[in-house]
Each structure stands twice: as structure tokens, then as C-alpha cells.
Amino acid sequence: QVQLVESGGGLVQAGGSLRLSCTATGSIFSANSMSWYRQAPGKQRDLVAKTYAGGLVYADSVKGRFTISRDNARKTVYLQMNTLEPEDTAIYYCNMVIRGVDFWGRGTQVTVSS
């Protein structure tokens, strides 16, 4: 049974930084892709960043500010978020595709105050 555990969310002022982490527990093989999504109140869940065999993908709104990275040995994906803006406020969800199956974390709240 695979579970994804996120950490690193919190409250930060505009212009500040946070680093999110997501670690997979359980007996798994390497993930095909690791991603971060976010969902603001009243909005749909959108892709923020993704790392997979084909490279890296970022939402236009975070390019140049966020960096996704992964540590396969630790089964962990990170999201370094710099120059945060109030518009980045949302619940951030970790996603991993493992052997064709989607797994999701429970989410971690990121709040950016102006």
C-alpha cells in the first residue's frame, strides 16, 4: 500500500519562500512521474510542476519562481517555492504515478499574506 506524505506548508509573507516535500511510503518501484498540483478555494485543481522521464513541466504562473526536484533513493519529491505571491495561496497536493496508478497525498496548506 503506497501512501504519500506531504510536509512544508505554512504561512509566509509575500516575497518569502517555502519548500514542500512529499515522501512515498510502502513497497514501491520507482515512480514514472512526480508532480505537484494546487487547488485554491472555489477553483479546480491545477498542475503546478511535474518531473518525469521527458523532463520538467511548470505552470506559466510559477516559471522562474518554483523548482521541482526528486530524490529517487528517498522516494521524495520537492517543490522549492520562491518569491511567493498571495495568488499562490492554495492547498498543494503531491501526485505520483507508479506502474500506471495515480497516488495522491492529502494536501498541505500554503498561505501567502500580502
C-alpha positions in Angstrom: 0.0 0.0 0.0 1.5 3.3 -1.1 0.9 6.5 0.8 2.2 9.9 0.1 3.0 12.2 3.0 3.4 15.9 2.4 5.1 18.5 4.6 6.4 22.0 4.5 3.3 24.1 4.0 2.5 27.1 6.2 2.0 30.8 6.4 4.5 33.1 4.7 4.6 36.8 3.7 4.7 37.8 0.1 8.2 37.5 -1.3 9.1 34.7 1.0 10.0 31.1 0.3 8.8 27.6 1.3 9.9 24.1 0.4 7.4 21.4 0.2 8.3 17.7 0.5 6.4 14.6 -0.4 7.6 11.1 0.5 6.2 7.9 -0.6 5.9 5.1 1.9 5.3 1.4 1.3 6.8 -1.0 -1.0 7.0 0.6 -4.4 9.1 0.7 -7.5 10.3 4.0 -9.0 7.6 6.4 -9.9 7.0 7.2 -13.6 6.2 10.8 -12.7 6.1 13.0 -9.6 4.0 16.2 -9.6 2.6 19.0 -7.5 -0.9 20.3 -8.0 -2.7 23.0 -6.2 -6.3 24.0 -5.5 -7.4 27.4 -4.4 -10.9 27.8 -2.8 -13.6 27.6 -5.4 -11.2 26.7 -8.2 -10.2 23.4 -9.9 -7.0 21.5 -9.1 -4.3 22.6 -11.4 -0.8 21.3 -12.2 2.0 23.3 -10.7 5.0 21.3 -11.7 5.9 17.8 -12.9 9.1 15.8 -13.2 9.1 12.7 -15.5 11.3 10.9 -18.0 10.6 13.5 -20.6 11.8 16.3 -18.4 10.2 19.1 -16.3 6.9 20.9 -16.8 5.9 24.1 -15.0 2.7 26.1 -15.0 3.3 29.5 -16.6 2.4 31.3 -13.4 5.3 29.7 -11.4 8.0 29.6 -14.0 11.2 31.2 -12.7 9.9 31.1 -9.1 9.3 27.4 -8.3 11.6 24.4 -8.8 10.6 20.8 -8.7 13.2 18.1 -7.9 13.2 14.5 -6.9 15.3 12.1 -4.9 14.5 8.6 -6.1 16.5 6.9 -3.3 14.4 8.7 -0.7 11.2 8.3 -2.8 10.7 12.0 -2.3 9.7 14.9 -4.5 10.3 18.5 -3.5 8.9 21.9 -4.6 11.0 24.9 -3.8 8.8 28.0 -3.9 10.5 31.4 -4.0 9.1 34.9 -4.4 5.7 33.7 -3.2 2.7 35.8 -4.1 -0.8 35.9 -2.5 -2.1 34.2 -5.6 -0.1 31.2 -4.7 -2.3 30.6 -1.7 -3.9 27.1 -2.1 -3.8 23.5 -0.9 -0.8 21.8 -2.5 -1.2 18.1 -3.4 1.5 15.7 -4.3 0.9 13.2 -7.1 2.9 10.2 -8.2 2.2 7.7 -11.0 3.6 4.3 -10.0 3.2 1.5 -12.5 0.4 3.3 -14.2 -1.5 4.0 -11.0 -2.2 7.5 -9.6 -1.5 8.2 -6.0 -2.3 11.4 -4.1 -1.3 13.0 -0.9 -3.8 14.6 1.4 -2.5 18.1 0.7 -0.7 20.8 2.6 -1.9 24.3 3.0 0.2 27.2 1.7 -1.0 30.7 2.7 0.8 33.8 1.4 -0.1 37.1 3.1 0.2 40.4 1.4 
